[in-house]
């Protein structure tokens, strides 16, 4: 596990994201910009209904 957050910019190409994913050996990357809070349409963990 890493103490740093790696992400790809929204305007990055799919190829750039794939290269970064290969370098980091991960299967997914968050998309965002430095200094901006991420927003999501998914419910928060505290409001999600357990299955």
PyMOL CGO cylinders between C-alpha atoms (Angstrom):
from pymol import cmd
from pymol.cgo import CYLINDER

trace = [
    CYLINDER, 0.00, 0.00, 0.00, 1.16, 3.52, -0.75, 0.3, 1, 1, 1, 1, 1, 1,
    CYLINDER, 1.16, 3.52, -0.75, 0.83, 6.72, 1.24, 0.3, 1, 1, 1, 1, 1, 1,
    CYLINDER, 0.83, 6.72, 1.24, 0.42, 8.74, -1.97, 0.3, 1, 1, 1, 1, 1, 1,
    CYLINDER, 0.42, 8.74, -1.97, -2.59, 9.06, -4.23, 0.3, 1, 1, 1, 1, 1, 1,
    CYLINDER, -2.59, 9.06, -4.23, -2.01, 8.53, -7.92, 0.3, 1, 1, 1, 1, 1, 1,
    CYLINDER, -2.01, 8.53, -7.92, -4.65, 9.66, -10.39, 0.3, 1, 1, 1, 1, 1, 1,
    CYLINDER, -4.65, 9.66, -10.39, -5.09, 10.50, -14.05, 0.3, 1, 1, 1, 1, 1, 1,
    CYLINDER, -5.09, 10.50, -14.05, -6.37, 13.85, -15.36, 0.3, 1, 1, 1, 1, 1, 1,
    CYLINDER, -6.37, 13.85, -15.36, -9.82, 13.92, -16.98, 0.3, 1, 1, 1, 1, 1, 1,
    CYLINDER, -9.82, 13.92, -16.98, -8.29, 15.07, -20.27, 0.3, 1, 1, 1, 1, 1, 1,
    CYLINDER, -8.29, 15.07, -20.27, -5.59, 12.37, -20.33, 0.3, 1, 1, 1, 1, 1, 1,
    CYLINDER, -5.59, 12.37, -20.33, -5.67, 9.85, -23.15, 0.3, 1, 1, 1, 1, 1, 1,
    CYLINDER, -5.67, 9.85, -23.15, -6.60, 6.24, -22.55, 0.3, 1, 1, 1, 1, 1, 1,
    CYLINDER, -6.60, 6.24, -22.55, -3.07, 5.32, -23.62, 0.3, 1, 1, 1, 1, 1, 1,
    CYLINDER, -3.07, 5.32, -23.62, -1.55, 7.64, -20.98, 0.3, 1, 1, 1, 1, 1, 1,
    CYLINDER, -1.55, 7.64, -20.98, -3.80, 6.12, -18.33, 0.3, 1, 1, 1, 1, 1, 1,
    CYLINDER, -3.80, 6.12, -18.33, -2.86, 2.60, -19.45, 0.3, 1, 1, 1, 1, 1, 1,
    CYLINDER, -2.86, 2.60, -19.45, 0.86, 3.40, -19.28, 0.3, 1, 1, 1, 1, 1, 1,
    CYLINDER, 0.86, 3.40, -19.28, 0.51, 4.82, -15.76, 0.3, 1, 1, 1, 1, 1, 1,
    CYLINDER, 0.51, 4.82, -15.76, -1.55, 1.81, -14.67, 0.3, 1, 1, 1, 1, 1, 1,
    CYLINDER, -1.55, 1.81, -14.67, 1.20, -0.48, -16.01, 0.3, 1, 1, 1, 1, 1, 1,
    CYLINDER, 1.20, -0.48, -16.01, 3.93, 1.45, -14.21, 0.3, 1, 1, 1, 1, 1, 1,
    CYLINDER, 3.93, 1.45, -14.21, 1.98, 1.37, -10.94, 0.3, 1, 1, 1, 1, 1, 1,
    CYLINDER, 1.98, 1.37, -10.94, 0.85, -2.24, -11.47, 0.3, 1, 1, 1, 1, 1, 1,
    CYLINDER, 0.85, -2.24, -11.47, -2.78, -1.37, -10.69, 0.3, 1, 1, 1, 1, 1, 1,
    CYLINDER, -2.78, -1.37, -10.69, -6.05, -2.25, -12.37, 0.3, 1, 1, 1, 1, 1, 1,
    CYLINDER, -6.05, -2.25, -12.37, -7.81, 1.08, -11.86, 0.3, 1, 1, 1, 1, 1, 1,
    CYLINDER, -7.81, 1.08, -11.86, -7.01, 4.76, -11.33, 0.3, 1, 1, 1, 1, 1, 1,
    CYLINDER, -7.01, 4.76, -11.33, -9.17, 7.57, -10.01, 0.3, 1, 1, 1, 1, 1, 1,
    CYLINDER, -9.17, 7.57, -10.01, -9.76, 10.47, -12.41, 0.3, 1, 1, 1, 1, 1, 1,
    CYLINDER, -9.76, 10.47, -12.41, -9.31, 14.00, -11.09, 0.3, 1, 1, 1, 1, 1, 1,
    CYLINDER, -9.31, 14.00, -11.09, -7.30, 17.18, -10.90, 0.3, 1, 1, 1, 1, 1, 1,
    CYLINDER, -7.30, 17.18, -10.90, -4.82, 18.32, -8.28, 0.3, 1, 1, 1, 1, 1, 1,
    CYLINDER, -4.82, 18.32, -8.28, -6.41, 20.57, -5.68, 0.3, 1, 1, 1, 1, 1, 1,
    CYLINDER, -6.41, 20.57, -5.68, -10.02, 19.78, -6.52, 0.3, 1, 1, 1, 1, 1, 1,
    CYLINDER, -10.02, 19.78, -6.52, -12.32, 17.71, -4.36, 0.3, 1, 1, 1, 1, 1, 1,
    CYLINDER, -12.32, 17.71, -4.36, -13.76, 14.66, -6.06, 0.3, 1, 1, 1, 1, 1, 1,
    CYLINDER, -13.76, 14.66, -6.06, -17.51, 14.41, -6.40, 0.3, 1, 1, 1, 1, 1, 1,
    CYLINDER, -17.51, 14.41, -6.40, -19.53, 11.31, -7.01, 0.3, 1, 1, 1, 1, 1, 1,
    CYLINDER, -19.53, 11.31, -7.01, -23.12, 10.36, -7.65, 0.3, 1, 1, 1, 1, 1, 1,
    CYLINDER, -23.12, 10.36, -7.65, -22.66, 7.24, -5.54, 0.3, 1, 1, 1, 1, 1, 1,
    CYLINDER, -22.66, 7.24, -5.54, -24.01, 7.23, -2.00, 0.3, 1, 1, 1, 1, 1, 1,
    CYLINDER, -24.01, 7.23, -2.00, -21.48, 7.71, 0.77, 0.3, 1, 1, 1, 1, 1, 1,
    CYLINDER, -21.48, 7.71, 0.77, -20.39, 4.74, 2.84, 0.3, 1, 1, 1, 1, 1, 1,
    CYLINDER, -20.39, 4.74, 2.84, -22.35, 6.06, 5.81, 0.3, 1, 1, 1, 1, 1, 1,
    CYLINDER, -22.35, 6.06, 5.81, -25.60, 6.38, 3.86, 0.3, 1, 1, 1, 1, 1, 1,
    CYLINDER, -25.60, 6.38, 3.86, -25.31, 3.21, 1.78, 0.3, 1, 1, 1, 1, 1, 1,
    CYLINDER, -25.31, 3.21, 1.78, -27.79, 0.47, 2.53, 0.3, 1, 1, 1, 1, 1, 1,
    CYLINDER, -27.79, 0.47, 2.53, -26.06, -2.77, 3.48, 0.3, 1, 1, 1, 1, 1, 1,
    CYLINDER, -26.06, -2.77, 3.48, -26.97, -5.78, 1.39, 0.3, 1, 1, 1, 1, 1, 1,
]
cmd.load_cgo(trace, "trace")
